[in-house]
Amino acid sequence: MSCAGGGSVLSTFAQNKPYYSGRDLYVLTPKEEMSLNEKLFWCTAIQKNAYRYSYGRQANKTLGDLELPDHVPEFVKSYEISPPKTENSNNISLPLCAQKWKDFCLSTLFEIKGTITTPPTHFDSTVTKGEYPYVTTRSKNNGVTDFYDFYTEIGNVITVDSAVAGFPAFQIKNFSASDHVEKLIPLFPMTTNIALFIVTLLKKEMYRYSYGRKCNQIKLKNTVIKLPEKNGNPDWEFIENYIKFLPYADIIQ
């Protein structure tokens, strides 16, 4: 197993294939034979200690002193892991390098606006749980914290956190949002596959933002991304097919 001593401290993963690594990574070699289930259990147990560490307190000296469970529960050993199945093959993935790319400003592709702010207190007693996401500024789980029988925004848009990091996410359903959530309304027919392609590119822009340099509508409108180009316009057909033929893309809903 590999365990990060710095950076994302205690991020721990089972490695079943030969690999090479960067710095500040520890290799945890089992002293006795372990199944994949057991390795995944220990990975989880180690990662539960991550709250103890930070950039100024890395795990380079204390990793060996972590207190862990004294045994693996029986249910872990017998649990059946069913990885998702895909009919797509690596052999049919389209090469990105074969395409001509061009710069496009986000403001030429999207109408960029703020969402209607729905404070968390709105859901204290007046709204029941439901199918519509509540999108916030969190940088995981698509920005969603819960689901309610309430929405203020129409789906098929990309949301972007403007509180700090500029985290983008595709919202296929109608939704409501907390403050500091911007929305990118497409000026073109945007499918799920195209949205996921663009979200991936926008995530590459997150390094530009921090607490002292927050993402906002002005910065978003001036953001330039590179897209595959055809006749001076984004090659939406190629983008659609590129995502469509990726492994596991056939199970995207």
Steps between C-alpha positions, in 0.01 A plus 500: 500500500612858445455771763563872461726643769454855370265689274165318532627345820400137565333452164545124486432265210539134415744459211452175312728581209865611475528878527737789554439793732584856583649621827364470854331167431529199726466137391312279746586136432281240679695271732262219410274417208205739465198502275399813312209543743736501795731750333208731430393473865844605620509783245175632643617461860820692429321779315265551795803646682554770238332767717804487728726640229544811288763669285692598813461160664573229251510127567867446425596411858180378660354268236627192680338612828143518372251300704294269281242227565654177628325283241302504178125443554366178353249680277788673322659169406179365347373822343464477123638795307325544168688750285293684239484324166553673170456385145731774375853399411827687542565415137230735374593812698550798269843672508489861619839580351370451147266796532564866429432708810400864533447751782139583585384754758238366739281806441463398134382153601288575807283763660662537841269601785455460872249255643218590737632462853310254715639504857529167683244622754238486226502122534464488878128431502326628188640262238498121491766272357466438128677454169649845436863566601602780734826629351753676722862612478643168617766356268376142490189294425410735215460779757183329628427470873143368493184450294168677556155536347592853393695676226570852375726425204453310175741214436737424212741769616849505649529644850819661630590576861590868531577490872859382458616225268286531188386136521286417192228236479237398248143518629274293280196541727318810616654617828525765769825658617671671790674835462816533288384251237519625141336328204620460143200482267604350165451702182518175302333156525689356799478128560617320812817383324590848380433644846731244664775583251475872578480441875828308479664797328360744757641288782842559344442873559443463875869554579450866414275560799550517875343667803677825410412471130148367484326390186222736387282577200747746348784249517277229358392718208866565419606136538638343182495125443634294212256280310527279193419724202332452166444785253573754771242362743515244780483150356208388713460177305856391575464600868177301528657192345824532698313471829255247360774249419700529822503192723193505730341787308218268401376499861486880535146602582 
